[in-house]
Amino acid sequence: MQDSQSAGPMPASRRRFFAGAAAVGAAATAVAVLPKIVDAPSAVAAAPALKPPPEKGGGYSLSEHVKHYYRTTSA
């Protein structure tokens, strides 16, 4: 009889393959995102200052992206 727990190398399995692929994908994502997180404070400081909100509410303004929306829905 053969022993099911042989001392040789373990055969490849789909489960191990996908677990390894997930680990590599997570590591690649972390490496890609990490520099952006480190530089984030300087990006926030470089952002333009926003206008203060209106005192009596009603913060609607007809900006360029709102005008674009109206042009796309008028057809």
N, C-alpha and C positions, 0 to 999 in steps of 0.2 A: 504494500500500500504506500501511496505517496503522502507525505505530510503537506497539509495545505499551507503551513507557515514555513516556506523555504527560506534559506539564508541568502539566496541570490537577490538580485535587484527586483524591485517591485514592477510589475507590468504597468504600462501607461494606461490611464483611464480617462474617460471624458470628464468625470467630476474633477479630477486633479487639473486637467487642462483648463477648464473654465474657471476654476478657482485661481489658478496662476494668471490667466488672462485678465481677470477682474482686478487682481492685485497690481499687475503692471499698469492697467488703465487708471487705477486710482493714484498710483505713484506719478504717472505722467500728468494727470490733471493737477496734482499738488505742485509739481514742478512748474507747470505753466501758469498757475494762478499765484503762486507765492511772490514773485517779483512785483506783481500788480498790487498786492496787499501791502508790501513794504513801501512802495512809492505812493500809496494812497493819501497820506497826510499832505504831501506837497501838491498833489492834484486838487485837493479840497481848497488849499490856500490860493491856488491859481484861478479858481472859479470866479466868474464875475459876481458882484454883489447884486442881490435881488432888490427890487423896489419894495419899500415897506407896504404892508397891507393897508387898505383903506380903513379909516377910522370908523366909518358907519357901515362897514360890510360891503357886500356887492363887489367882490374882487374880479369881476369879469372884465376882460379887455380883448379887443379885437386884434389879436396877434396874427402873424403870418400863417402859423399852422392852423388857426381857426378859419382864416380866409380860405386856405387850401381845402379844408374839410367842406366848407360851404360850396366851393366850386365843384367838388367831386360828387356831392349829393344832389345838386340841382338838376342833373340830367334826367 
